[in-house]
Amino acid sequence: MDYKKLLGKRIKELRKRKGLTQEKLAELVNLEPASICNIENGYNYPSFQNLEKIISILNVSFINVFKFTHLNEKKELLTEINSMLNLSPEKIQDAYKVVKALIE
């Protein structure tokens, strides 16, 4: 997946977590709602100034906005989970409990 799409998905995720609509975020950033839509759908990158405003409004750090490995494709996520568990086999039972609790 390309970075434009990942950044857009991450901004959308953070916006929803904050309880904002695209329209409200657009108003706060002083953009058209279509611009926020295009950013979130991965069609456009926000300008640096607008990204700074978005980050400020969403009350997240600059680094946090670019933490989007959890948005990777399912196959990539499963491969990464397996790699992590192979490095820490003593955590497999704990990981199982967490996953089971999330699913139930």
Secondary structure, DSSP 4 states (H G I P E B T S, - for coil): --HHHHHHHHHHHHHHHHT--HHHHHHHHT--HHHHHHHHTTS-PPPHHHHHHHHHHHT--HHHHT--GGGS-HHHHHHHHHHHHHH-GGGHHHHHHHHHHHH-
